[in-house]
């Protein structure tokens, strides 16, 4: 990395160092820091992981005019902004390089200021029209204050695999019948020791396009955060294990049934249980016809569980509520068992879990 001059001192050179998980450049004389593209986003995200933002530049406040400082990379004049509209700490930004300069005293304000937390909380209250339109049309929840920092390639692969398998049999009647005869889980057969492999294969099958889309959307919403917390291979292993456990729970609760059971919803319900215990301060929106309501994870999954319990009690046979509830319980058990390790290995998740206690003091 080339050595860069300090924008403020000019006769001093910046020293590469680390802040959190990122390498940034600091001036040993004035204490200012130069953040390359996206590094200021990650710095604020580490300090305030409950914020809903993943690109702070688009939320810059009022433009204050030209800065006296020049970009250490491209030498162009920086522009002065308030960091957020309701948070008036200044930041000097280069539109060409997308880098940002933060003075030492400004950084201390970012680190310690309750005003920044208040400004982020205010942004956290706002839901844009695109989110509303999506939820109005789909009636699906939206998670908006947790962004994974790593690519969840296992989760993407699971989604793609489910879609490809569905496309391979759904549009051909003969294949459809064969797949459901050999790979769907039939409770009375499984409990009799027949076709036990279907406890696994059934979680990759779906009975309709809407069934597939609904499950894959929920997998997309919660899977990336859990994969980041667990690691790729552990996430895959737990997903498959939870899928088998949920299928078995569904079979036990419908032990005399000969109706095939398919779908990833049992495995995803287990992910719900882990997500609830590890990301309890996540925010999701719930659409009630036309009214959009923000809910914390406990409230959201509490409503989801109530719907499933109600459906099971009134005996809706077309939905395997036993697999849903069984998977959720398994997820809670695994989530509780691993919680200490997950929080120890993921300091940001630990901080997010302690956020409520910090705010109340």
Residue, then its C-alpha position, 0 to 999 in steps of 0.5 A: x500500500x503506498x504511503x499517503x500524506x496527511x490531509x491536515x498536517x500535509x508534512x506528515x505521512x499516514x500510518x497504516x493501522x487497523x480499526x476493528x476488522x479494517x485497515x485504515x490510515x492514521x496520522x500519528x501527529x494529529x490523530x485523524x483517520x483516513x477511511x477508504x471506500x466503505x470503511x467508514x460504513x463498517x466502522x460505524x456499523x461496528x460501533x452501532x451494529x443495531x443501525x439499519x444502514x449499510x451505506x452511510x454516504x447516502x444518508x449524509x446530512x447537509x453539505x457544508x461546502x468545500x473543505x480545506x483538505x485534499x484527498x490523500x489518494x487523488x489529491x482532489x478537494x474534499x467536501x464537508x458534510x454532516x455525518x447524518x442529517x440529525x447528527x452534526x459531526x463533520x466528515x470530509x468526503x471525496x466523491x471521486x475515491x469515496x474515501x472519508x477523513x475524520x478528525x480525532x475529536x470527531x472520531x471520539x464523538x462518533x464513538x461515544x455520542x448518544x446523539x449518534x445513537x439517537x439519529x440512527x434510531x430515528x433512521x431505524x424508524x423509517x421504512x421507505x416506499x419500496x419496502x412498503x410496496x413489496x410488503x403490500x404485494x407479497x405480505x412477506x416480512x422484511x428484515x432491515x437492520x441486519x446486514x451480513x458482511x460475508x457472502x452466504x454462499x451456502x445459503x445461496x446454494x441451498x436456495x438455488x438447489x431447491x429451485x433447480x430440483x423443483x424445476x426438474x420435476x414440477x412441470x412434468x406429471x410423470x416426474x412429479x408423481x415419481x418424486x413424491x412417491x419415492x422422495x416425499x416423507x409419508x409419516x406411517x411409512x417412515x415410522x414403520x422403517x420404510x424409506x427413512x431417507x425421505x426425512x432428508x430428501x423431503x426438505x428439498x421438495x415443494x408442492x407449488x410455486x408459492x410454497x417454494x417462493x415463500x420458503x426460499x424467501x424466509x431462508x433468504x431473510x434469516x439464513x445469511x446472518x446465521x451462516x455468518x455466525x456459524x461459518x459455512x460448513x457448520x451452517x450447512x450441517x445444522x440446516x440438514x440436521x434440523x431438516x431431518x429433526x423437523x421431518x421426524x417431528x412432523x411424522x410423529x405428530x401425524x403417525x397414522x397419516x399416509x399424506x406425503x409431507x414436503x418442504x423446507x419450512x421445518x428446517x427454516x423453522x429451526x433457523x427461526x429458533x436460532x435467529x430468535x436467540x442470537x438476533x433478538x434485537x433484529x427488526x422485521x416488518x409485519x404487514x397486516x393487510x395495508x398496515x406495516x408494523x415494525x416488530x422485534x424478533x420475539x414479537x414476530x416469531x411469537x406471532x408466527x408460532x401462534x399462527x402455527x399452533x392455531x392451525x394445528x389445533x383446528x386441524x388444517x391438514x394441508x400444512x405440516x404444522x408439526x414439522x414447523x413447531x418441531x423444527x422451531x423447538x429444535x432450533x431453540x434447543x440448538x440456539x441455546x446450546x451454542x449461544x455462549x460460543x456464538x457470542x464469544x466468537x462473534x463480538x458484534x452479535x454479542x454487542x447486539x444482544x446486549x444493546x437493550x441493557x446498554x440503552x436502559x442504563 
